[in-house]
Each structure stands twice: as C-alpha cells, then as structure tokens.
Amino acid sequence: APPSRGDPPGGLPASRGLALLTLRAVVLDDLGVLSQTLEPLVDVVPALRAAGLRTAVLSNADGPPRPGLVGLTDLLLLSGQTGLRKPDPAAFTDAAVRLGVAPGECVHVDDLAENVRGAAAAGLVGVLHRTRARTLAELEALLGRPLRP
C-alpha cells in the first residue's frame, strides 16, 4: 500500500516508526539524567517499570549508591562494584546480560555523548539527554507508548 499523507519519506508508516524495534529494557545514567540536572527523569522510572520494561541504573560511581537509587530500578550497577566503566561497550553489554535481554533490546539514556556512543557500540539504542521534553519524546517514540501522565 502506498504511504499515507502523514507518513515519513521512505514509505514506513508513521504509526509504526521506530516502535518496530523490540525494546525490553531501559538503562539510565544517574548524574545528569536521574539527578543533578535541572530536568531529571527519576519520576519516569515507575512508568517504565509499569509498562513491563526492565530498568537499570548504570553509573561510574565508585562509592556506595546515593540515597534514592536503591530499589528505584530492577538493577543498580556501579563501576566501583562491577569494575566496568562507561563508555566501555563492555559496561553496556554487562548491563544487558544482567537484565536478561540482548543489547539490541535496550535503550541507554545518558547526558554524555561519549557514553551514548559506547552504548551504541555495544548494540544498545542510545538517547542523549539534553531536555526532559526531548528525551521523553524520544523514549516514547522508541518504546511505542506514552510515558507522561
């Protein structure tokens, strides 16, 4: 069938877009995404979990987890405990394995471009967090579901 008026160039129906990917997990950076930013996403985590997505925090922190992180996601990975640091693709592959999904089934959200590139090198879909509205729009498009109240 020919594309409809609202479809993007190339003939892929807009309603299907990137949601053709089977994404089952979201891996989030802490500092700059969940905290210590003017536009944190910490309140989005419950919506991700309610949608049946596996969730993890992947942080280069060496010390104990900061208050508020424990129990927020299904998995909390700190470099000081795993020995793996972003942007090394091995850190992202390890996160996917621990979540029980393939790297290509994960989205990684980070405020540093080099970490998004490391995630992409491991096979994850990368989202560079700059503003809350833009990141939520990208996640909603990728996941094929609303995340905002």
Backbone hydrogen bonds in HBPLUS format (Angstrom, degrees):
<---DONOR---> <-ACCEPTOR-->    atom                        ^
c    i                          cat <-CA-CA->   ^        H-A-AA   ^      H-
h    n   atom  resd res      DA  || num        DHA   H-A  angle D-A-AA Bond
n    s   type  num  typ     dist DA aas  dist angle  dist       angle   num
A0007-ASP N   A0004-SER O   3.05 MM   3  5.43 166.2  2.07 117.5 121.6     1
A0016-ARG N   A0013-PRO O   2.92 MM   3  5.47 154.6  1.99 114.6 122.8     2
A0017-GLY N   A0013-PRO O   3.08 MM   4  6.34 163.6  2.10 159.7 164.7     3
A0019-ALA N   A0016-ARG O   2.98 MM   3  5.61 118.4  2.37 137.4 153.2     4
A0021-LEU N   A0018-LEU O   2.98 MM   3  5.95 172.7  1.98 128.9 130.8     5
A0024-ARG N   A0105-GLU O   2.73 MM  81  5.36 152.7  1.80 139.7 146.3     6
A0054-ARG N   A0024-ARG O   2.95 MM  30  6.29 167.7  1.96 151.9 148.9     7
A0025-ALA N   A0105-GLU O   3.13 MM  80  6.36 140.1  2.30 158.9 157.5     8
A0107-VAL N   A0025-ALA O   3.00 MM  82  6.41 145.9  2.11 140.3 149.9     9
A0026-VAL N   A0054-ARG O   2.88 MM  28  6.38 151.7  1.96 156.5 163.6    10
A0056-ALA N   A0026-VAL O   3.04 MM  30  6.51 143.7  2.18 153.9 156.2    11
A0027-VAL N   A0107-VAL O   2.72 MM  80  6.05 169.6  1.74 167.8 171.6    12
A0109-VAL N   A0027-VAL O   2.93 MM  82  6.41 154.0  2.00 158.9 167.2    13
A0028-LEU N   A0056-ALA O   2.78 MM  28  6.13 169.7  1.79 157.9 158.4    14
A0058-LEU N   A0028-LEU O   2.87 MM  30  5.98 157.9  1.92 147.2 153.2    15
A0029-ASP N   A0109-VAL O   3.00 MM  80  6.20 145.1  2.13 166.2 176.4    16
A0033-VAL N   A0030-ASP O   3.07 MM   3  5.50 163.9  2.10 127.7 132.1    17
A0034-LEU N   A0030-ASP O   2.75 MM   4  4.78 138.7  1.92 133.6 146.4    18
A0035-SER N   A0030-ASP O   3.06 MM   5  5.91 151.5  2.14 145.0 140.2    19
A0032-GLY N   A0035-SER O   2.70 MM   3  5.70 171.0  1.71 158.8 161.6    20
A0041-LEU N   A0033-VAL O   2.85 MM   8  6.00 146.2  1.96 145.1 155.9    21
A0044-VAL N   A0041-LEU O   2.87 MM   3  5.39 162.9  1.90 121.5 127.4    22
A0045-VAL N   A0042-VAL O   3.38 MM   3  5.75 150.9  2.47 106.8 113.7    23
A0047-ALA N   A0044-VAL O   3.02 MM   3  5.36 121.1  2.38 106.7 121.4    24
A0048-LEU N   A0044-VAL O   3.06 MM   4  6.42 151.1  2.15 153.0 162.1    25
A0049-ARG N   A0045-VAL O   2.98 MM   4  6.25 163.8  2.01 159.5 163.3    26
A0050-ALA N   A0046-PRO O   2.83 MM   4  5.97 155.5  1.89 145.3 152.7    27
A0051-ALA N   A0047-ALA O   3.06 MM   4  6.14 135.3  2.27 135.3 145.7    28
A0051-ALA N   A0048-LEU O   3.24 MM   3  5.20 130.8  2.49  92.5 105.3    29
A0053-LEU N   A0048-LEU O   3.16 MM   5  5.63 154.1  2.23 160.0 153.7    30
A0052-GLY N   A0049-ARG O   2.95 MM   3  5.22 157.9  2.00 109.9 114.9    31
A0074-ASP N   A0055-THR O   3.06 MM  19  5.23 122.3  2.40 113.1 126.6    32
A0075-LEU N   A0055-THR O   3.16 MM  20  6.47 131.8  2.41 137.2 150.1    33
A0057-VAL N   A0075-LEU O   2.96 MM  18  6.42 149.5  2.05 149.6 157.7    34
A0077-LEU N   A0057-VAL O   2.82 MM  20  5.94 171.6  1.83 164.0 166.3    35
A0059-SER N   A0077-LEU O   2.94 MM  18  6.27 169.6  1.95 170.8 174.3    36
A0079-SER N   A0059-SER O   2.91 MM  20  6.27 146.0  2.03 149.1 160.2    37
A0080-GLY N   A0061-ALA O   2.96 MM  19  6.14 159.2  2.01 151.3 145.2    38
A0069-LEU N   A0066-ARG O   3.22 MM   3  6.03 164.9  2.25 144.1 145.6    39
A0072-LEU N   A0069-LEU O   3.05 MM   3  5.32 162.6  2.08 123.0 127.8    40
A0081-GLN N   A0078-LEU O   2.82 MM   3  5.43 150.4  1.90 118.2 127.4    41
A0082-THR N   A0078-LEU O   2.94 MM   4  6.20 158.7  1.99 153.5 160.5    42
A0083-GLY N   A0079-SER O   2.79 MM   4  5.15 155.6  1.85 140.3 145.1    43
A0088-ASP N   A0085-ARG O   2.94 MM   3  5.89 140.0  2.10 135.4 139.6    44
A0091-ALA N   A0088-ASP O   2.90 MM   3  5.66 147.5  2.01 125.3 132.6    45
A0092-PHE N   A0089-PRO O   3.09 MM   3  5.31 123.4  2.43 102.0 115.4    46
A0093-THR N   A0089-PRO O   2.99 MM   4  6.30 159.8  2.03 155.8 162.0    47
A0094-ASP N   A0090-ALA O   2.92 MM   4  5.96 158.9  1.97 143.5 149.4    48
A0095-ALA N   A0091-ALA O   3.12 MM   4  6.32 149.5  2.22 134.2 142.1    49
A0096-ALA N   A0092-PHE O   3.03 MM   4  6.34 161.2  2.07 149.8 153.7    50
A0097-VAL N   A0093-THR O   2.96 MM   4  6.21 167.0  1.97 154.9 158.3    51
A0098-ARG N   A0094-ASP O   2.94 MM   4  6.11 166.1  1.95 152.3 156.2    52
A0099-LEU N   A0095-ALA O   2.96 MM   4  6.15 138.6  2.13 142.1 153.6    53
A0099-LEU N   A0096-ALA O   3.08 MM   3  5.03 124.5  2.41  93.6 108.4    54
A0100-GLY N   A0096-ALA O   2.99 MM   4  6.22 114.9  2.43 138.3 155.1    55
A0101-VAL N   A0096-ALA O   3.08 MM   5  5.36 170.5  2.09 149.3 148.1    56
A0100-GLY N   A0097-VAL O   2.96 MM   3  5.02 146.8  2.07 100.3 111.0    57
A0105-GLU N   A0102-ALA O   2.83 MM   3  5.33 162.6  1.86 121.0 126.6    58
A0106-CYS N   A0103-PRO O   3.08 MM   3  5.47 156.9  2.13 121.5 121.5    59
A0125-VAL N   A0106-CYS O   2.95 MM  19  6.25 175.9  1.95 156.1 156.2    60
A0108-HIS N   A0125-VAL O   2.76 MM  17  6.18 158.4  1.80 165.0 171.7    61
A0127-VAL N   A0108-HIS O   2.83 MM  19  6.09 153.4  1.90 168.3 167.4    62
A0110-ASP N   A0127-VAL O   3.14 MM  17  6.58 158.2  2.19 166.1 172.7    63
A0129-HIS N   A0110-ASP O   2.79 MM  19  5.58 165.5  1.81 134.9 139.8    64
A0115-ASN N   A0112-LEU O   3.04 MM   3  5.48 131.7  2.28 108.2 120.5    65
A0116-VAL N   A0112-LEU O   3.19 MM   4  6.60 151.1  2.28 148.5 157.2    66
A0117-ARG N   A0113-ALA O   2.89 MM   4  6.18 155.5  1.95 153.3 160.2    67
A0118-GLY N   A0114-GLU O   3.02 MM   4  6.20 150.1  2.11 135.3 143.3    68
A0119-ALA N   A0115-ASN O   2.95 MM   4  6.19 153.9  2.02 144.6 151.2    69
A0120-ALA N   A0116-VAL O   2.96 MM   4  6.21 159.3  2.00 146.9 152.5    70
A0121-ALA N   A0117-ARG O   2.88 MM   4  6.12 151.1  1.96 147.3 155.4    71
A0122-ALA N   A0118-GLY O   3.17 MM   4  6.44 134.1  2.40 136.3 147.5    72
A0122-ALA N   A0119-ALA O   3.05 MM   3  5.17 131.9  2.29  97.6 110.8    73
A0124-LEU N   A0119-ALA O   2.97 MM   5  5.24 149.9  2.06 149.8 140.8    74
A0123-GLY N   A0120-ALA O   2.96 MM   3  4.96 151.5  2.04 100.6 109.8    75
A0135-THR N   A0131-THR O   2.99 MM   4  6.14 169.0  2.00 156.2 159.6    76
A0136-LEU N   A0132-ARG O   2.89 MM   4  6.00 166.1  1.91 155.9 160.2    77
A0137-ALA N   A0133-ALA O   2.98 MM   4  6.10 157.6  2.03 144.4 151.0    78
A0138-GLU N   A0134-ARG O   2.94 MM   4  6.20 157.8  1.99 149.0 154.8    79
A0139-LEU N   A0135-THR O   2.89 MM   4  6.12 165.1  1.91 153.9 158.0    80
A0140-GLU N   A0136-LEU O   2.84 MM   4  5.96 163.1  1.87 152.0 157.0    81
A0141-ALA N   A0137-ALA O   2.99 MM   4  6.15 154.0  2.06 143.8 150.7    82
A0142-LEU N   A0138-GLU O   2.92 MM   4  6.12 163.2  1.95 151.3 156.1    83
A0143-LEU N   A0139-LEU O   2.81 MM   4  5.87 161.1  1.84 153.1 158.4    84
A0144-GLY N   A0140-GLU O   2.82 MM   4  5.53 127.3  2.10 133.9 145.7    85
